[in-house]
Amino acid sequence: MQYKMRGKVAYLGHINSNVALQLTYVKPYDLPSGKGYQRPVDSKRANDFALYLSKGENALFTPILLNAESKWEFTPYDKSRPTYGRLLCSEKASLMDGQHRLGGIKRYSQETNAEMAIPFLAFHYLDEDEEISLFDTINTKAKGIGLSLSRYLRRNSDDLSWIATELILRTDSPFHSIGTITGKRVTGRHITLQNLHRCLELLTSNTNLSSLAKEDKLLLALFFFNSVKETFSQEWMDYKDYRITHIVCINALAMAGCQLISCCFSEDSKKIDYSLISKSVKRLKKFDWSSSGRLKYIKGFSGSKTLAADIAAQMNLNIM
C-alpha cells in the first residue's frame, strides 16, 4: 500500500524472510562516508528474538523500517485501486530499524528451515541526514514502558508479578497507599511494582517458600509486612523522617523475613506458624528507623544485606 506520511511517500507491506535478508543492508557507524549510524548487531539480542519466534503463533512483532532511497518503483494493480500494488525492487534498501529482528529471523529460519512474512514500512526516499535524524529520534526519544508496567502486563503469567500487583491494589495491603503500578513515583507513592517484585524474590527465595502457591505467598507477604507496619505505624507513613519504606530497608526486611518465615515453616505439615512471625516482628519495636540515625548512609544491595543480618539478630532468629 502506498501512502504519504508528512509529505513523504511511503509503502506498507510484507516480504518473505529469505527475500528480506537479501533485499536490505545496514549502514555501520564507521562508514567511510561519515553517513553511517548503525551499531554492530548484538548476537544475544538476535538470539533472544529467535527464541521468541520459536513460541509459535503468539510471537508477533512490529514492522522493520526501511529507506528505499528511490530505488524501488511502485506499480498499482489497476486504476481503480491506485494505492494498492506491487514494488519492483531493483536494489537493496537501507535497514533503519530492525536489524536485531532480522538477525533473529535469520537464525530461526536456518534452524527450522521455515519462512515467514515480515511486515515493513519503507520510505520511498530519505536523504542521508533525514535517515540519520529519524534513526536518532527512534532510539533516543522513544521510551520503553518500564519494568513496573511490564510486570503488571505479565501478572497473569508470572506469579510474583501477580502478587506484587495485588500488594498495591488490595486495600488491606500496607503498600496500597504508597505503591505505584506504572513505575512513576509521585509524592506519597514511592514504591514501584518492580520494587515489590524484587522484594518478593528476596522474601520467597528459600526453596520451601518458592514452591508455595501464589495465593499462599501473597498471604505470607501481607501478614509479614502488615505486622511490620503495625509495629511501626508512624514510621511506615513518614517517608521523609524514617527510612523503613525506603527500598534499601524494604529489601532488608524481605531478606530477614525470608529467614523468619523459613524458621516458622514446618516441612512435615507444610504449615506456617503465623503467631511466631508476629511475635518475632514485635521484638523489633525499639528498632531505630530514623533518617538521621545510623541508617542515614546505608544504601545499595550490600547495605540491605548488612541491615537484614541486624534485623534477623534482633528477632532472635539464631535461637529458633
Residue, then its C-alpha position, 0 to 999 in steps of 0.5 A: m500500500q502506498y501512502k504519504m506520511r508528512g509529505k513523504v511517500a511511503y509503502l506498507g507491506h510484507i516480504n518473505s524472510n529469505v527475500a528480506l535478508q537479501l533485499t536490505y543492508v545496514k549502514p555501520y557507524d564507521l562508514p567511510s562516508g561519515k553517513g553511517y549510524q548503525r551499531p554492530v548487531d548484538s548476537k544475544r539480542a538476535n538470539d533472544f528474538a529467535l527464541y521468541l519466534s520459536k513460541g509459535e503463533n503468539a510471537l508477533f512483532t512490529p514492522i522493520l523500517l526501511n529507506a528505499e532511497s528511490k530505488w524501488e518503483f511502485t506499480p498499482y494493480d489497476k486504476s481503480r485501486p491506485t494505492y494498492g500494488r506491487l514494488l519492483c525492487s531493483e536494489k537493496a534498501s537501507l535497514m533503519d530499524g530492525q536489524h536485531r529482528l532480522g538477525g533473529i529471523k535469520r537464525y530461526s529460519q536456518e534452524t527450522n528451515a521455515e519462512m515467514a512474512i515480515p511486515f515493513l514500512a519503507f520510505h520511498y526516499l530519505d536523504e542521508d541526514e533525514e535517515i540519520s535524524l529519524f534513526d536518532t529520534i527512534n532510539t533516543k526519544a522513544k521510551g520503553i514502558g518500564l519494568s513496573l508496567s511490564r510486570y503488571l502486563r505479565r501478572n497473569s503469567d508470572d506469579l510474583s508479578w501477580i502478587a506484587t500487583e495485588l500488594i498495591l491494589r488490595t486495600d488491606s495491603p500496607f503498600h496500597s497507599i504508597g505503591t505505584i503500578t506504572g513505575k512513576r513515583v509521585t509524592g506519597r507513592h514511592i514504591t514501584l511494582q518492580n520494587l515489590h517484585r524484587c522484594l518478593e524474590l528476596l522474601t520467597s527465595n528459600t526453596n520451601l517458600s518458592s514452591l508455595a502457591k501464589e495465593d499462599k505467598l501473597l498471604l505470607a507477604l501481607f501478614f509479614f509486612n502488615s505486622v511490620k507496619e503495625t509495629f511501626s505505624q508512624e514510621w511506615m507513613d513518614y517517608k521523609d523522617y524514617r527510612i523503613t519504606h525506603i527500598v534499601c530497608i524494604n529489601a532488608l526486611a524481605m531478606a530477614g523475613c525470608q529467614l523468619i518465615s523459613c524458621c516458622f515453616s514446618e516441612d512435615s505439615k507444610k504449615i506456617d506458624y503465623s503467631l511466631i512471625s508476629k511475635s518475632v516482628k514485635r521484638l523489633k519495636k525499639f528498632d531505630w528507623s530514623s533518617s538521621g540515625r545510623l541508617k542515614y548512609i546505608k544504601g545499595f544491595s550490600g547495605s540491605k544485606t548488612l541491615a537484614a543480618d541486624i534485623a534477623a539478630q534482633m528477632n532472635l532468629n539464631i535461637m529458633 
